[in-house]
Amino acid sequence: MTRLTTGQADLDLVLGGGLEPGSVVVVSGPPGAGKTILAQQLCFAMAGPEHKAVYYTTLSEPHSKLVEHLRDFTFFSPERLGPEVEYVHLGDLLCDSGTNDLAPVVDEVIRKAFDDQPAVVVIDSMKVLRDFVSDHDLRMSLYDLTSKVAHSGTVLMLLGEYTADETQTCAEFTLADGIVQLSYRSREPIDRRGLRVVKMRGTSHVQGTHTVHISRDGVQVYPRIESLLLEEHRPERGRIPTGIEGLDALLGGGIPHSDATLVLGPSGVGKTIASIQFIGEGLAHGERCLYISFQDSAEELIAMAGRLGCDFNAARADGRLEISHVPVGNLDLDGVAAVARHHLAEGGTARIVIDSLAEMAHTAREAERFPAYLRSLLGLVRSAGASLWVTSETRTIGPMDEPLAGLMFLFHNVIQIRYIEHCAEIGRAVNILKMRNSGHDYALYGYHVSGTGVAVGDRIEKVTGMLGWSALRDCPSGGEL
């Protein structure tokens, strides 16, 4: 069945393909969840010269105030008001009936649906009508309204601030073809909004609570990645070079194609520089790459890459590189997944860097969800045939900790970089902790950071504290760093 698009691909995905013509959809949620903005955004997205959108208000704020609040949104077009998006106030019909009867309201909506054949009709707020009639009369009026509007092919959207108990008992929900619940949760440093499709007849909608952001572009929905069904992927054979001098030899010839690689190390040890070189190597081979950063901005990464001889600016200009900087204050798991998913959907992406994962897990503060999320994120990248390079922060001073305890099995390759005490100096050392189904070097090597990047040095022969039981120390008779 042909469905009407909401104008937002990810929301269509969550809804199971869009909205069915002639369906009745209830949108519920507390104040501030985004019901009114979402409904008006859908009106501007679904309306056109042939089929307009009609937005009915009951006893809410004046239309002039509603429109004034829309002016800062990019989806708002003042010239479309009237011809394509029409606002109608139902308050007078409610107050003038004088008989506690919804018949005038029902007749008005039905008439509009058949005379104008709009793509969508919104009633905001439907719950207010409960103040005018009994439950029985409301149910009968709703049945009359929904059954007749369904024959017009119009999507009827009913908005209201319903409680959890009301969603189980109110007639609006039993008669609806679709139920969309918006949520709002206070949380520092930023509040969280969500969208859940409880019911959508005739579709295989995406389950779970999906992240919602409200910006100048309106309501943006980010699907919950764990709920998406991913295609099985057979990785290509062969290996890819890391771009880090000496590292490929330790890895047995490079990283296996389409693998996920975790790079562990404390702050300042050289993880970001290694990530830049990994992307730079891909760009040198004509590959399309994505760099997701939570600390360094795009300008900072471009400057660092430039000092290493990598022209990230030119690669961004010709579409081979995308840098997505997600400030820690705005970090959201579904938002990060959406960046990767959209980039992969465009095709041709060979390398993705996420810098860094431990920061992402800590800031998102969704510990119970994170294992399933991480498994799905890695599966998403692998199913697209791309190679993932992820950094993760460890303790700077003292024995090494395990920031992703119980989750490192998800990564096929794990590279560890640590500080090492060498006489009266602090050096760096690297070793390969793990490579699944692949041979690799098991020794510890020097790791050097210079103006030209990072590189693997000589083998360190005698070291204590290898497994983190104490500080990593180069023995007096050991090899030089």
Secondary structure, 3 states (H helix, E strand, C coil): CCCECCCCHHHHHHHCCCECCCCEEEEECCCCCCHHHHHHHHHHHHCCCCCCEEEEECCCCCHHHHHHHHCCCCCCCHHHECCCEEEEECHHHHHHHCCCCCHHHHHHHHHHHHHHCCCEEEEECCHHHHHCCCHHHHHHHHHHHHHHHHCCCCEEEEEECCCHHHHHHCHHHHHCCEEEEEEEECCCCCCEEEEEEEEECCCCCCCCCEEEEEECCEEEEECCHHHCCCCCCCCCCCEECCCCECHHHHCCCCEECCCEEEEEECCCCCHHHHHHHHHHHHHHCCCEEEEEECCCCHHHHHHHHHHCCCCHHHHHHCCCEEEEECCHHHCCHHHHHHHHHHHHHCCCEEEEEEECHHHHHHHHCCCCCHHHHHHHHHHHHHHCCCEEEEEEECCCCCCCCCCCCCCHHHCCEEEEEEEEEECCEEEEEEEEEEECCCCCCCCEEEEEEECCEEEEEEEECCEECCCCCCCCEECCCCCCC
